[in-house]
Structures are given as structure tokens and as C-alpha cells.
Amino acid sequence: MKNTALTEKHIALGAKMVPFAGFNMPVQYSGINTEHETVRKSVGVFDVSHMGEFIIKGEKALDLIQRVSANDASKLFDGKIQYSYFPNEDGGVIDDLLVYRIDEKTYMLVVNASNIEKDWDWINKHNTDHVELINISERTSLLAVQGPDAAKALNPLTDIELSSMEYYTFKKGVFAGIENVLISATGYTGAGGFEIYFDTVHSEKIWDAIFEAGKVYGIQPIGLGARDTLRLEMGFCLYGNDIDENTCPIEAGLGWVTKFSKDFVNSETLKQKKENGVTRKLVGFEMIDRGIPRHGYEIVDGEGRTIGEVTSGTQSPSLQKAIGLGYIERPFGKEGTEVFINIRDKKIKAKVVKPPFYKG
């Protein structure tokens, strides 16, 4: 089990620690609902240093990214970020990721913690032009500072004008007295905020500086439990739950980041899927009757016939109702359609809704 550089901090704060993606991670501190509300209403800090970061640089760096990822990275400019995914050769998804363009010949890819080794091997397998690849995951820490007060809390620590940064852009500069810190206007919560990348040796200093600066705004540490409820309220996919090696990205609603203006791994197959249509789709649903949907539960129709499966589900702290995502046969995927979730052999009524569930 790996630790982040801040594991001792989490333990000292009373965090409940759990194994996650091979790391010892804080799942909650004061409680999931309280932490969730902190991010929605003020500002919270997630240690997400378990995520993976790769640098890709050289004349053919863009060519390699174009070959292994589905989105069109040629549209990026310096300081711009793009959401994408790695398709596999069987029509599934190896991982979803963020692509950062640092300059014309230098990119950073941010991948999921559980897939670092798999993704690294996959990119290297396709690196036929001998592009320089550097895995900086071990020496990179990442904090997500999320919530409506994030910019105000962080402003005293940097000269970077945070409040004017556009969504999915980044800047490098001095932060908390540390040089070469990368700050991006991204996040997984739908509450606004920033993700801060820096050398692991500075972890404790930056953590302490953020909490000191954010004290006036009631800043709190937030665990993986609230991270999951926050992302689910926005309808964001979680790799391993909602998308995986066997998931068709077109069924998963990833057609918007699948660009057929270029050739990439298995692009022809995915193009046919998009043109011919798919038999199922990933939808959001909210429970009408009492019951909490969980990963793997069956979705059934009025006669009890299985028409799909739940991939993510929870009791939404913001909405005070149970919500979920799941794959369902296309005829049942229309907004407002009544379906049922099989919970302990009982059909519990739900209806299909369009994410995000939480509208702010």
C-alpha cells in the first residue's frame, strides 16, 4: 500500500483511511455529508496525489497523443486542457484522462491512479517515433481546492490571477513561495475551484499554507467519500464503475470527445458504432420510491425484465434524494421514463433524468 506525502497529516486530522487504487487514502474526516456541504457552500481541500502524471515531449509529441487518445489534441493551445480517453483495440476504454498543453512540443497527461502502470505501458507500446516520455507520478503531488470560495482562499498565496482563469485552462507560477507550481481551473466536483500540481517535497508546506490562508473561509479537508457524492451529483463518470475496458465509449456518452477528423486506435470501429447507433446508453436516474441504488444492481422494466445495470448510486446530500447512473436499453433511455431498480429483490421505482442532477 502506497502513501501520499500527506498521509501523516490525514491521520493526525482524524481521517478514516482506506485502501484505494493501491494507496492509503482518507475517505472521510468529519463525515461525508458535512464535507460535501463544505465544498458546495465554501471551500474544501482534497489530497489527490495518487493520480498519475506523464510528460510527453518532442517534435512528435502531439502525433503520439493523437494516436492513442480519442479527442483532437491539435485544438489545444499553450495553457489549455482537454478531457479525453484512451480507446483500446476491442472497443473499450483503457482510461479517461486530461491533456495539458504546456507548449508546442510538451504535454502533460493526467491519468487515474489505478491505471498508471497500464496507461504508461500502453503509451510506450504506441511510441514508435521515440518521443520522450517521463513518468513524474511519484514526484508530483496534487491538491484539489474546490468550492465557491476557492479563488478567494488561494489568492493571497500567488500572483496568478485566479478569478479570471477560464475553465479548463492552467498557469504556472509561484504559489506559497514555491516556484514552478501548476494551477489549473479544473475539478471533479462541479463546485468550481482549482487543482494544484507541485513537487512532492513541498507537500506539507503547501498544505499548511492553504489551510492558513483559507481559515477565514472555514476551509476543511475533504475525503474520497464526498468526492464521490459530489462527482455523482454532476453525472461525472468514475473509471472502474461507469467506464472500463469493456465499455463502449459511444454508449458511455463520450461521443463528444471522440473526434473522427483524425485516425486513432480503433477509430474505424468506433466510427461505425456512432454511425450505426448503439443498443444501450449510460443514463442518469433518480429514485421516486425509497431506496439507494448501488453498483451492480439490476435495472428492470414494469414486468421485471432486466433492461440494464446500475454503475454508480448514492443518496445525494444536496438534493436529499437517491440518484444514480447506469446502462440501459436505448428505448428506456428517454428522459422521464419510469424504470425500477432491483433492491434486495424488490422493484423500487425510479425515473430517467438528464445529468447533472445538481444544478447549483
Secondary structure, DSSP 8 states (H G I E B T S, - for coil): -B--TTHHHHHHTT-EEEEETTEEEEEESS-HHHHHHHHHHS-EEEE-TTSEEEEEESTTHHHHHHHH-SS-GGG--TTBEEEEEEE-TTSSEEEEEEEEEEETTEEEEEE-GGGHHHHHHHHHHT-TT--EEEE-STTEEEEEEESTTHHHHHGGGBSS-GGG--TTBEEEEEETTEEEEEEES--SSSS-EEEEEEEGGGHHHHHHHHHHHTGGGT-EE--HHHHHHHHHHTT---BTTTB-TT--TTTTT-GGG--TTS--TTHHHHHHHHHH--SEEEEEEEESSS----TT-EEE-TT--EEEEEEEEEEETTTTEEEEEEEEEGGG-STT-EEEEEETTEEEEEEEE-S-S---
